[in-house]
């Protein structure tokens, strides 16, 4: 397959839930945010659906904002 790197659904094979995000360190959460953004951008460039990744990205972003304000 063309460009079949680890840019598929969640390369860490972890289901992203609010509880999972709450347990991550700030550094891990930021790294997950960057990886998810990278995956979405890759998928968009290659015309691959990234809806599920975008939803998870929103949850990650919300957790980052929550930590920043709280």
N, C-alpha and C positions, 0 to 999 in steps of 0.2 A: 504494500500500500504506500502511496505517496505521503510523505511527511507523517508517518505513523508513530511519532515519538510518544512521550508520555502525556500528550495533550488530550487525553480522554477524560471522561468523568472522574474527577478526583484521583489524581495519581497516587495519593497516599492511601487509597482504599478505605477511607474513613467517612462515615456519614456525618455531615456537619449539622450539629444541632446547637441550640442555644446553650445547653449544658456543656457540650464539648468546648464551645468557644469560651465559656466562662472559666474553664479549667486551664486554658492555655496561658503561658507567660506573655507579657507584652511583646517580647522579641519574636516568639513563635507566631503570635497572632499577626504581627506585621509581615513576617515572612509568608504566611499563608495568604494574606491579602495581596502581596506582590506576585506570588505564584498564580493565584486565581486570576489576577488582572492580565498576567502574561498569557495564560491559557485562553482567555476571552479574546484578547487581541490577535493571537495566532489563529483562532477559529474564525474570527471575522475576516482576516486577510485571506483565508482559504475557503471562505463561503461555507463554513460548517456551523450548524446550529449550536448556539451556546446559551440557550435559555436557562437550563438548569444551573450552569456555572454562574450566570448573571444573578440568579436568585440567591445562590449561596454567597456571592460577592456582596450583595446588599446586606445580608445578615452579618457578614464579617465587618463590613463598613459600619454598621450600626453598633456593633460591640466596641469597635475602636472609638467611635464618638462617645459612647457611654462611659468608657474608661477615661477619656480625656476630660469630660465634664464632671465626672464624679470623683 
